[in-house]
């Protein structure tokens, strides 16, 4: 089953591989999409799926950078609703007082390609993230031998039906350069 955080669609991968409507390789495609989506989230240091998140702060501040973005709505801070917050939606920066040891609930992320809202979304997943996922899936499909010894973001192993991918711990050097170029602008840097 395709994970809720999948950054591309089965149909798009099939088209790119020239399979058309042939669904005989769907199990491998699904596992590859799920793996590629996890790797991308790990590399970017953030989640992309639009859903409710909770952040915890350890110091008071007049400005706060959410762990996930774009931020659609702040539900509450310490169970108190927030009306008309001043913020930069796309970068996830809130301009307002945040008390020490606050719990912030909010809705953030993009509508993903498999979402029913994707076609009409205000914040659909950016095309370069979709392309990065597709390229990584194609990399998994086309280069099984290299992938079996590569590190894909500390994921240890993935069983893909006829093929089991064993991955070693270490770094993200196995992400192809062209994919990394697409991801760099979406990577959240920890300060």
Residue pairs with C-beta under 8 A, 6 or more apart in sequence:
1 30
2 10
2 30
2 33
2 34
2 114
3 33
3 34
3 37
3 38
4 49
4 112
5 37
5 38
5 41
5 47
5 48
5 49
5 112
6 33
6 34
6 37
6 112
6 113
6 114
6 133
7 33
7 36
7 37
7 40
7 48
7 112
7 113
7 125
7 129
7 130
7 132
7 133
8 33
8 36
8 37
8 113
8 130
8 133
8 134
8 137
9 33
9 113
9 114
10 26
10 29
10 30
10 33
12 113
12 130
12 134
13 29
13 32
13 33
13 134
13 137
13 138
14 20
14 21
14 22
14 23
14 25
14 26
14 29
16 134
16 138
17 25
17 29
17 138
17 141
19 25
27 160
27 161
28 141
28 160
28 161
28 162
28 163
29 137
29 141
31 158
31 159
31 160
31 161
32 137
32 140
32 141
32 160
33 133
33 137
35 140
35 152
35 155
35 158
35 165
36 133
36 136
36 137
36 140
37 133
38 152
38 153
38 155
39 136
39 152
39 153
39 155
39 172
39 175
40 48
40 129
40 132
40 133
40 136
40 183
41 47
41 48
42 153
42 154
42 155
42 172
43 153
43 172
43 175
43 180
43 183
43 187
44 183
44 186
44 187
44 188
45 187
45 188
45 189
45 190
46 67
46 68
46 69
46 186
46 187
46 188
47 53
47 68
47 109
48 109
48 110
48 112
48 125
48 129
49 109
49 110
49 112
50 72
50 107
50 108
50 109
50 110
50 111
50 112
50 115
50 123
51 107
51 108
51 109
52 75
52 105
52 106
52 107
53 66
53 67
53 68
53 105
53 106
53 107
53 108
53 109
54 103
54 104
54 105
54 106
55 64
55 66
55 67
55 103
55 104
55 106
56 101
56 102
56 103
56 104
57 64
57 98
57 99
57 100
57 101
57 102
57 104
58 100
58 101
59 100
60 97
60 98
60 99
60 100
60 102
61 97
61 98
62 95
62 96
62 97
62 98
63 93
63 94
63 95
63 96
64 93
64 94
64 96
64 98
64 104
65 91
65 92
65 93
65 94
65 191
66 92
66 93
66 94
66 104
66 106
66 108
67 92
67 188
68 92
68 106
68 108
68 109
69 89
69 90
69 91
69 92
69 108
69 109
70 89
70 90
70 91
70 92
70 108
70 109
70 110
70 123
71 87
71 89
71 92
71 94
71 106
71 107
71 108
72 89
72 106
72 107
72 108
72 109
72 123
73 106
73 107
74 82
74 85
74 87
74 94
74 104
74 105
74 106
75 81
75 82
75 105
75 106
75 107
76 82
76 104
76 105
77 98
77 99
77 102
77 103
77 104
78 99
78 102
78 103
79 103
82 96
85 94
85 95
85 96
86 94
86 95
86 96
87 93
87 94
87 95
87 96
88 95
92 108
98 104
109 123
110 121
110 123
110 124
110 125
110 126
110 129
111 117
111 118
111 121
111 123
111 124
111 125
112 118
112 125
113 124
113 125
113 130
115 121
118 124
118 125
126 186
128 182
128 183
128 185
128 186
129 182
129 183
129 186
131 182
132 179
132 182
132 183
135 176
135 178
135 179
135 182
136 175
136 176
136 179
139 147
139 176
139 179
140 147
140 165
144 163
144 165
146 174
147 165
147 174
148 165
148 166
149 166
149 168
150 167
150 168
150 174
151 167
151 168
151 169
151 170
151 171
151 172
151 173
151 174
152 167
152 172
152 174
152 175
153 172
154 167
154 169
154 170
155 167
156 166
156 167
156 169
157 164
157 165
157 166
157 167
158 164
158 165
158 167
172 180
175 183
